[in-house]
Amino acid sequence: MKRRSFLKGAAVAGAATLLPSGLLELTSACTRKPASAQGWNFDEILDRSGTWSIKYRRAEGDKLAMWIADMDFKTDPVVSQALRDRLEKDVFGYTYGPDEFFEAIAGWEKSQHGFDVPIDWVEYAPGVISSLCQVYLTFTEPGDKVVVQTPVYDPFFRYANRLGRVAVENPLRWKDGHYEMDFEGLDRLYDKRVKVLVLCNPHNPVGIIWPKETLSRLAQWCAQHDVLVVSDEIHADLSLYGRHHIPFCSVDETAARIGIQLCSPTKAFNIPGITGTAYAIIPDPVKRQRFHDTLGNAKLREASIPTLVATIAAYTHEPVWLEAVKRYIEGNIACVENFFSSHECGIRPVRPDASFLIWLDGRALGLPQAELVDLFNEKAGVVVNNGAGYGTGGEGFVRLNVGCPRSIVEEALRRIEAALQK
C-alpha cells in the first residue's frame, strides 16, 4: 500500500479499520478528542504531497514519517489567518522589525513562563541553530571547546566542529528511570579552552524540563569557570502534564549574567517551514551588543514578513489552540505508553516533560544499533531518528515523533508489534 493510499484510507475509515482487535482494545484508553468548537480537528489526516516536505521525502512508499520534529497538524488558525491577511495587501517591500514584534515576545515570556523580559533584552535571531553558530563565532576562537550534554540535538556538536571549535561531550546520567546532569563530569572535562556550554531546555531528545535547582547549580558552575551558557528553548512552549518550563536566564542574577536564550514559536505553533523565525534573550548588555553586531555584520538582522506576522499573531492571542494540541499529544503519548507497558517486548518509552518526541529505550532487545533502527525503519516501516546520532548515551535508543493524528500512532504501534513478532 502506498503512503498516500494509507492516509486517504485512514481519513475515511478511522483507526478501527487499521487495528486488529487486540491492539484496538489496548488503545481504547487513548480517548480520541473531538474537534473543538473552534473547528480544530487533530484527527484529520493531512495530505502533505506537493508541499516540499522534508519529513515525507524520507518516508518512501507506505512508510510512516515519525522522525523530524515537525507536527502533522494544521497550524493555529490565528497564525494562518494573520498570514493570509498580510498576503492580501499584495505589497512585500523591505520591512523593519516593528515594536509589536518585541512587545509580543516580552508579553509571551511573562504570561507563559513568568519571566519579566525588558524589551531591550530581546534580539531578533535568524533561527535557533543559525544563531547558535553566530554565538560560536562571536564568543569563541578556533580550537576553543564547546560542552554538549549528550544524548542531545546533534547540530549542537556538528556545527561546533564544522566551525573549527571542539565539541566536548558531558553525557547525562541515567538514574532510576530518568536523566540527570553530571556535574562531576563537568569538573573532569574542564580546562581553560572550555568557553561555551550548550543547554537544551527542555532537553531534546530525552524530553526533560530541567528543574530550577539544576539550572541554578549549572549557572554557578559556569560562572565560576567563566563559561557562557547558550540555552536552546525551542520546545519550551510544549510543556506537558501541568509542568512549567523555567527559562534559564530567569533563574537568578548569575544565570542572567552568563546566559543567552534562543527561542522560537516554530515548534509549538508548527511553523518550522517559516525559517528565520526566532529570537534571543540576552540580559547582559555587553554580550547582547556583541551578538547584535555579529548579526548586523553578517546582514542577518532582517526578519522576513512571514516571520514578523506569525510571531506577533502566535504570541498576542490566548493560546487555546496550543493548549488543545498539548492535550492531544498527551493522549498520543498515553497510547504509546499503554502499548509498551502491555507488551513485554524489550522497548520502554521515556515519558517527555515537554514536546511531541518520545525517547524509546530499546536496549533490552540486545540488538546492534543498526539492527534496532532497521527494525523500525524497514521492518515496521515507521521512520524514526537513530538515537546514536545524538552522541554518547544514544546507543540502544530511537526517537519517535507522535505529533500526528492518533490513527497514525495506532497504525505505527500495529506495525511495530508485527515487526517484533517476526
N, C-alpha and C positions, 0 to 999 in steps of 0.2 A: 504494500500500500504506500503510495506516495504521501509525503508530508501534507501537501495541500488537501489531498483527499481525506486524510485523517482529520484535519482541522475542520473541514466542512461537515464531516460526519458527526464529529463531537458537538459542533454547534447546533446541529439539528436534533440529534438523538439524546444528548446529555450523557453523563457518566455511567448511567445504569447499563447502557449498551456496550460500554468499554470494559466492564469489570466482571470477572467470574463471581459467583455467589459468595465465595469465601472472602474475597477481598472487598466486595461490596458491603458485606456485613461488618468487616473490620473498619471500614472508613465511614460507617454510618454516624460515628461520633463527630465527624467533620461536618457539622451542620452548615449547609450552604446558605449564605445570607442572600435575601432577595435584593433586587435593585432598589435603591433608595428612592425617596420621594423626589430627589433632585434628578433622577434618571440615570444614576450610575449603575452599571451592570458589570461587575468584575468577573462574572462568569462568561462574558462574551468572548468568543474565540476571534481574535483579530487575524486577518489575512495580511501579513506584512510583506508579501511579494510586491515588487515594484517600489519598495521604499529604501533600497540600497542598505538593507540591514546587515550589519556585521555579524550579529548574533545568529541569524539564519543562514548566512553564507557558509558557515562552518558545519551546519547540520544538513547533510545531504539526504536526499530521498525522504524516507519516513522517520528519520531521527528526530528526537525532541531536543530543542535547543534550551539547555538549562545550565548555561555556563556564565558568560559575561554578565556583569551587574547592570542589567537593562530589563525593565519590567514589561510584561505583555499586557498592560492595561492602557486604556486611553488616558491621556494627560488630563489633569484637573481642568474641567471645562472653563473655569475662571481664567486660567492661563491661556487656553486656546482662544477664547473669545477676545481677550486683550490683544493677542497677536493678530487675529482677524480684523479687529477694529483699526489697528495701526496699518495693516496692509491696505485697507480700503482708502487710505489717504493718498496712495499712489505717488508718494514722494519719499525718496530714500537717499537724501543727501548726507553730507558729512554731519555727524551728530556728536554733541558733547554729552558728558555724563551729568545728568541733572541732579539737583539736590534730592529729589524724590528717591533716587536710587539709593543713596547713602542713608537717608532717613528711614527707608523701608527696611534696610538691613539692621540698623540700630534698633528699630522697633521690634523686629522679629527676634533678635537676640534677647531683648528684655522680656518679651511676652512668652517666648517658648523656653528659654533657658535661664531666665532670671539674671542675665548679665547686662549691667549698665555699660553701654559702649558709647562713648562720645563720638560724634560724627567724624572728628578729625583722626580717630584711630583707624578708620576704615579706608582701605585702598582697593581700587578695582584690581582684579587679578585675572590674567588670561588663561584660566583653567588651573585646577589644583596641581596637577603634575607639571605643567608648564611653569607655574610659579615656583614649585619646589626646585626645579632646575635653576631658576633665576636666584633662588636663595643659595644654592650650592655655589653659583658663580660669584655672588656678591660677598658671601661671608667665609669662604674657604679658598685655599690655594691648591693647585695640583699637588697631589700626594697627601693632602690632609685626609683625615679619617671621618667617616660618617657612620654612626651607630644605627643599626636597624634591628628591631626585635622580632625575630622570625618565630614561627611562620608568619609572613606579612606580605602585603601587596607588593608584588615583585618590581614594579617600576621604581620603588624607593631605592633599591640597591642597583638595579640595572642602569639607571641614568647616572647615579653617582659614579659608577665605574666608567661609563662612557665618557663622562666629562673629566676623567683623569683623577678623580678622587678615589679613595679606597673604602669600600663598604665593609664594615666590621659587624659580624653577627653577634647579638646577645640573645640567644634563644629564650623564649618564655619557658617557664616551668609548668609541667602538667602535674597537678597535685589534687588528689581526692576528687577527680572528675571535673576539674576546672583549671584555668590557666592563671598564673601569677607572673609578675615581673621578677626577674632575677637580679636583685641589687648586688649580691655578691659577685655575680658575673660581670656587672659593670665595673666593680672595683678591680677585677682581674684583668680586664681588657684595656683599662685606661692607660694612655700615655699622652704626652703633650701634643701629639698630632691629632687627637680627637677634638673636633671643633663643632660638630653638629650631631644631635640625636633626633631621629625622626620618630615621632609618636603617632600611632594610629589610634584615634579616639573618636568613636568606637573602633575597635580593632577588627580589621578585615585581614584574614578570613574567619577568625575564631569567634567574632561577634560580641566580645565583652565590652561593656561600658565600664571604664576604669573608675574605681571609687575615689573620692576626694583624698582620702588618706594616701593612696598610692601616688596620685598626681602631685600632692604636696611633697612627698618624700622624693619623688623624681626631680621636682623643681629644686629642692635643696641640694641634691647630689650634683645636678648640672651647674647650679650657681657656684658651688664650691670648686668645681673643676673648670669654670669659665667655658661651658658648653652651651651653645644655642639650641633650644628646643623648637622644632617645627612640628606643629600638630595638624595632621590631616583629619578634619572633622566633617568630611563629606557625607557620612552616614548618620550625623548627629540628629537629624530630624526624624529618623525612623526608629526611635526607641520604642520598645515593646513592653507589654505586661506591666504597665504603670511605672516602668523605670524612668529615671531622669538623667539625661546627659549633662555632664559638667564640663563646660568649656575650660580648656587648660589655663588660659590667661585670666580666668575669673577666680582661680583657686586662692591666690594670695598675692601679696606685693612682689614676692620673689618670682613667681611664675609670670606675672605681668612684665617684669623687667627683662626676663631672658626668653620670653616666648613669642612665637609668631603662629597665629592660627590661619589655616587655609580652609575655606568653607565654600559651599555651593548649594543651590537648590536643585541641582540636576538629578540626584538620586531620588530624593523624596518626591519630587514632582514629575519624575520620569521624563526629563527633557535632556538626556545626555547628548543628543544629536545637535543641540544648540551649543556649539563649542564656544569656549571663552567665557562661559557663564560661571564666574567665581569671584571671590573677594578675599582679601587678607585683613585680619585684625591684628594690629601691631601697636601695643600701648607705649613702648619705648620710643621717644621721638627721634633718637639718633638712628636706631635700626629702621624705623619707618622711612626716614628720609633716604637712607641708603637704598632700601628696596624701591622706593619711588623713583629715584634717579636711575637705577639699573633698568627698570621697565621703560622709563622715558628714553634712555639712550638707545634701547633696542626697538623703540617705537611699538611697545606692547601695552600702552596705557589707553588704547582706544576701544571702548566697548562697542559691540555691534548693536544695531537697533533691536533685533530679537532678544539679545541678552538683557538689555535695559528693560524692555517691555515685560518679558517673562519674569524677571526677578521682582520687579515692582508689583506685578499682579499677584505672584505667589505669596509675597510677604506682607501684603496690605489687606488681605481678606481673612476672615475666620477660617482656620484650617479644617473645615468639616470634611472635605474630600480626603485630606491626608489622614485624618483620624479613622475614617471608614476604611481606607486602604490598609492601615496598620492592623485593624481588627480582622480584616480578611486574611492578611498574611499570617496572623496568629493561628487562624483556622487551618491554613495550609501546613504550618509547622506541626500542628496537632496531628494532622493526617500522617505526616512522616514519622512522628514520634510513636503514634499508635501502631503503625505498621511494624517498625523495627522492634518495639517492645513485645509485640505478639509473635514475632518470628525470630527464633534464636539462630540467626544466620551469620553472625560474626561482624555485623555492622552496627555502629552506635552513633546516633546523631548528637552533636553538641548543641544544645539549645542556644540560639543567639539572644543577647540582650537587646540587640538592635539590628535592623536591616532584614532583607529577604533572602539572605545567603546562609545556608546550613553547612557546617563543617562536619563531614561524615567520617567517623573513625572506623577504618576497615582493617586495623592491624591484627585483629583476632583471626582474620581469614588466612593469615600467613602467606599471602601472595607477594611475589616481587611487585614493585610499584608499576611496572609496565603492564603486568597482567591484571592488576587491580583496575587501572584506568581502562584497559581493554574490556574488562567485564562490563563496565558502564557504557563506554562509548560505542563499542562494536557489538558485543553480545546482547546487551539490553537495548542498544540504540538510544541511550539517554546521554547526551553530550554534556560532560561536566568539566570542571577545571582540575588539572592534575595538582594534587597537594604538594608534590615535590617541587613544583615551580615557585613555591612561596619560601623556599630556603630551608635551613635546618629545622627539623621538627615537623616538616610536611610529609615525610615519607609515611605511607600507610593511610593517608587521608585523601579525600577528594572534596571539592566544594560544589554544592548543589544550589541552584537558583530556583526558589519557589515563588517568585514574583510573577505569577501567571494564573490563569483560571484553574479552579480546583480540579476540573476534569482532566487537565493536563498532568497535574500532580498525581492523580489517581492512576492515570494511564502509565506514568513513569514507574510507579510502585508495582503495577502489574508486570511491567516488562522486567524490572529488577528481580522480582520474585521468580519469573520464568527463567531468567539467566542464572540465578543462583541454584535453581533446581537442576539445571543442566550440568 
